Amino acid sequence: MHSGIRLTSREMRYIALFESITDANVKDCIIDDELNRIIFVVKQGDIGAAIGKGGKNIHLLERMTGKKHEIIEHSDKPAQFIKNALKPARVNEVRITERPNGKIIAVVSVNPRDKGVAIGKNGRNAERIRFLAKRYFQIQNVSIT
């Protein structure tokens, strides 16, 4: 687990349920009550187990919790993590730069056809990636072009 991330007992309960059903290792869990979703970050290589054949694990968990589940495969490399978080959108390039003021930003170039998928309804996917990039890599902003 990334240092500095503290999980609540509610998040721990969701992780325990998720791991018992999927056999995937969860690195992080974010409960987004506003959008009625739970975001799980799973260990690299565990994405298939997490989703299950034909998405059966996700469907079961969503029925049990009444919330939408989003799963992202972890990576220690910021560019790869951002690509994983934006799936199924096709990412052409991720450029991470440090501004003169010390702030780190990421500019993500996606296939024009996938821009809507990358940004998401009302910007929810873009919001999710900004939150996670800051949480894991201290990236201040992520812009999708």
Summary of the structure (lengths in Angstrom):
residues: 145
radius of gyration: 15.2
end to end distance: 30.5
largest distance: 48.0
contacts: 406
relative contact order: 0.13
helix: 46%
strand: 28%
